[in-house]
Amino acid sequence: MAPQWVTRTNHAVNDLTGRPLMLFNSEGKTVWRPGQTSLWGLALSLPADTDYPDPRGERDPEADPGLLYAGQWQDAESGLCYNRFRYYEPETGMYLVSDPLGLQGGEQTYRYVPNPCGYIDPLGLAICQLARWTKWGSEQSNISDVLNSLGNRALKYANGDWIKSEAAFNKYINMINKRLELTGSKFRVEIQPAIKNGERVPATTNGPFKVNGKWTSGTHYTGGSKRLDAGIIDITSPTNQYGLHPVIEGFDITLNKTKPSAVDIYSDVFGGIDINDFRL
């Protein structure tokens, strides 16, 4: 007899840094809570009090999400925490390798954060003070500065491969959006925002289209549209019939030095917004 799969939904309660404090099921019963740890996440061996049941309820081992601090996936066997760009070691309260950003991430390139109660490092790249992080996400200019920096980094990383450069840039954008979402920012960065005849349209369309004189099916770029590599949007602004927000600032990266300026190509098309053109 084939195994029967059961879908269960658990709800998380986090602290101000995003660290999960508890999971409870749809009945309101606690199914998981983190064990006792030091300030830096090291598991503490405490004597169990077997005389009284824990008032918080019994834990379900299958519900353990395997998380420690914000952005960290904890490996029970090694005791290390995968932090996307680096591994964090709770025993020392430090990363195992130096910060890939170098001194841009701080003077101590192996340090996690100075205080896990008030700081986080969700990507393993740079220390973020929570109040500063929230303030960063509230200003469009701050987001633009980061996109400019990451756009140039994506081009340098590509080694002349435009597909690789766009993939890297898209990866950075997804990380930025996660940060913006966590801080409750009204801004997001949309990948490949498209416009046609003065209206925002989906960048891709499903259906038949012609290639080299032959009809084929599948997903393709919306015909007649112009697309930026990225655009900042305000998710509190009205949407059109496609559920798309206006682009308020655009970004385009290219390895082609002879390509006409993105400002000349896209600025008027997108309503005279600022366009940032990255090229090596």
QUIBELFEN-V728850 format. One record per helix or strand. SS is the DSSP state (H for helix, E for strand). FROM is the first residue (numbers start at 1). LEN is the number of residues. If there is no record, write none. Layout:
<<SS/FROM/LEN> <SS/FROM/LEN>>
This chain:
<<E/11/4> <E/20/5> <E/30/3> <E/37/1> <E/43/1> <H/61/3> <E/67/1> <E/73/2> <E/80/3> <E/87/3> <E/94/2> <H/102/4> <E/111/1> <E/119/2> <E/128/2> <H/130/8> <H/140/19> <H/162/21> <E/187/5> <E/194/3> <E/199/3> <E/204/3> <E/209/3> <E/214/3> <E/219/3> <E/226/2> <E/230/5> <E/239/1> <E/245/1> <E/247/8> <H/262/5> <E/274/6>>
